[in-house]
Amino acid sequence: MKKWEQTTVKLTALATIAMTLAGCSTAKSSTSQGNNPGKTIKIGVNMELSGSAAGYGNQEKQGIQLAVNQINKTGGIKVGNTKKKVQLVIRDNKTANTTAASVAAQLVNNDKVVAVVGPAATNAGTASIPNMTKAAVPSVSPSATDPGYTLQKSGTVQPDIFRACYQNNFQGSSAAKFVTKTLKAKRVAILTDNSSDYGTGLAKAFKQAYTGTVASSQTFQEGDKDFNAILTALKHKKIAAIYAPGYYSELGLIIKQARQAGINVPIIGSDGMADAKLTKIAGSHNATNVYYTTPFSTKAGATNTTAANFLKAFKAKYHTTAPTFSALAYDSVYMIKAAIENEKSANSVKIATGLAKLKNFQGVTGTITMNQKHNPEKSIVVEKLTQGIVKQTYNVQ
């Protein structure tokens, strides 16, 4: 997931600001020996718990806490011949890039964590990278989807940066395949949230992979409420589908207003729609013939035992159905656990090595193998809403 607050500053400038405030350098690699565990294995959480992305950050926090509670109930993480319990150090980056950089510095230098989960957003995560790299402490973002997140400017991999989600270009191209092969829509309109790289990146990837005709390309901004002018312009374009990647706050209104305008073609979006609030905004009657790509489906429990156990445990603890972002964060913790156990060490440098070598990890969001660019290779799912309820899922090949 990309950033939820509007940003007009380039990432290079953000990184410079973050480094100035945190007093760090831009070393591409580190000579640090990393952090070591004490009596416990300290895992930091650099998360958007307030601010514009707090809804996503708090969902991820729930997944993290559930995973750690389960691990500690079984004695902790096995390190060689012993087990150590996990101690979470949770800090709020307030959905602010400079704060995220400061939090990263505090976690690795003062709290001496051996790994970090988060941030949720790409820009906050990018601002944190210099401090993570300098300390040689790995981070796993559950939801940073920008293709360049795990790469340096030179194109080489960031040694300590990983993610549990797939990239925007994969998600956008998968949506194009689904629209072409499954929906067989030969003529579409694209509505792009051009206030974030998340929306523009997904739209670009979709356009590059789609083999049909793009009859209309329209844009909107985060925070927009009235989409009637855009939708009126589409009514006579003879479109077979609408691709509108973005967040539930705007997409809920787009769906509602499109249906009220008599536009009943399929509306296809992205993982930013994977939230129950989408239906509340759109109205259950309007949220029909709606699709979105997602790394996790609540239907996964039917075929994935790991997912079934997670869904049951989440429901018992939080009394609600687990959202996608909780599932991704849950997997992030267990990926760190697997890296520690595979390397037989909780030294932060060794954990990064273990994460880079992760293969066939059986997660809630599917089987994960980390590729050379520190991106997980995993399957993608499309969920279909009917009357606001997920009635059907599709695997995209």
Secondary structure, DSSP 8 states (H G I E B T S, - for coil): ---SS---S-HHHHHHHHHHHHT----SS---------SSEEEEEEE--SSTTHHHHHHHHHHHHHHHHHHHHTT-EEETTEEE-EEEEEEE-TT-HHHHHHHHHIIIIIS--SEEE--SSHHHHHHHHHHHHHHT--EEESS---TTTTB-TTS-B-TTEEESS--HHHHHHHHHHIIIIIS--SEEEEEEETTSHHHHHHHHHHHHH--SEEEEEEEE-TT----HHHHHHHTTS--SEEE--S-HHHHHHHHHHHHHTT--S-EEE-GGG-STHHHHHH-TTT--SEEEEES--GGGGGT-HHHHHHHHHHHHHHSS---HHHHHHHHHHHHHHHHHHHHT---HHHHHHHHHT--SEEETTEEEEE-TTS-EE--EEEEEEETTEEEEEEEE-
